């Protein structure tokens, strides 16, 4: 890294540092209004986007202090091991200290902004750069065998999870369940498995992904009827994505998974019109939109489950302007009349 870029990046991060405590303790009795999502995948789930000031601004126009108080990340890996398994404000980076902006960042913000203020959102994410789905095998020996023989970036990331990412995700899931309720699993992976795939190799990927999903549900005593699996498309070829051929196979994942699980549990997030930072990864702006799109699907599922206080009219590009009748800016719609993008809406929660 050039010295000038290093200095500029360091200054930007200092300016973006939060002015409030990051760590928090939750009661050991699970809060039914604390909705937690587990996430796993490869580098796009990990996040490769540049973290900008607005991504860490605690006094943002559409996501301020009150909103940050409702969005938490479970520390899955940290250089300070004493923090692992504790909750902290979901300021980026979410996945590990060495990662960037990813879809999880704006996924949770979308939900916070569109849910009644009584709800909190939490995320726990395990991601391994450039890894095949084999890295998440439910068998620790199989996962370690793949990780330790893979490229250096897979080796380095896998070591953060003791070469058993699946085990770490389930471990964090059990910790999370002490504080809240797991409401879904978000997933971005496949570039390493179904780029240029045949039907046979795609079927093998479907089998492995479904096996992992089923195992997570069994290990955490969850149900596919209430805990959906939300997958994301990779960069499109027309946007310069080297793995664009994987899109067609990712899009067919719900057909396989819904059939195997015997219920509608799998959904796919579109990467349409999203821009590339490089041939594998999205720009920061596109990660924000992609995260909002994940959030939009999760929100619709919550609405269909009968969760009270769901507002679903946002676009995936970001938050609307929301005011009460006194002209005060709001982070989310409230009971009664709201002015959203200059129009009046009456909300009943």
C-alpha angles and dihedrals in degrees: 000000000000115000093238092052091046092053093046092049092048093050091048091053092048091051089049095051113125121249095214137065114282100199126075139176121223126202113266090236106088113250109226089208094056104092114199128194126196117213134192140163143098133300099316090054088046091053129240100188124118110258108231131194093261090057091062100031108127092193098050121155094242101022115037138158095295090054094047088054087064100048120075139172126208109228104238096168132012136157085240101065092197089072095057111112095021129112124246136172107282096245113148135297091057104169104046135338090257096053133090141221113317141167093277092068097066094028090072094040091054091053094046091050093049100043130077111269092250089076128082127195127216133183134196114188135186116185135168122198115246094348129157117231084258088079088068096049112145090231111080095210093052092047094047092047090056097041098048092051097045132091119302095259090055090047092050096047094041091054089061087067097041089258090291109092094168091055091049092050092051091045090054090044090058091049090048092053089063088065106032149340125293107232103174152342122245120201138185114176140107104096089104094046113034105029103123089359128167121221089260095053091043090053090054090053091048090052093050095046092048091047090054092048092048091048093050090052092049096044093049096037093243133145130231087221092067104021110061128197113230117192129187132220121240124238113300120246092237088060092053097267113158090203098048092121087068092067094081091054095045088051090058095051093095091056091057099036097045090051094047095045093044094230141068100270107132128079134173128221116216122236092194114149093002117141131235128240087188134341093289107030140058127239118254090256091053092048087056091052093043090052091050089051091053087049093050092056092045090049093051089051091051088050091051089050089059098252108167121233101034119153113191111173101096123116118237092244093076149287126331124228108263126189137168122231090271090061095251115146114243131202091214138006115278135207110292129010120002131178107224118180089341096308128104120243127179112216124201115191 
